[in-house]
Amino acid sequence: MQISKDMLIGELIQVDECVAPILMRAGMHCLGCPASQGESLAEACMVHGIDCDVLVSQLNEVLASK
């Protein structure tokens, strides 16, 4: 599965068990917050000052290696 920046955080953490720790290491410590579940990855990156394209690439690299 390919991750895109339009995917919701709630969807992303259901994709694979490795996604949540990657997001946490990137600075998204609010994954448990109900409001974060409805945010897109792009929105969450913007709020946290994270380069979304880099994070999407990292997530896709990890998932491709599985």
Protein Blocks (a to p, Z undefined) as FASTA:
>chain_A
ZZdfkbcfklmmmmpmklmmmmmmnopaklmpmklmmpcfklmmmmnopafklmmmmmmm
mmmmZZ
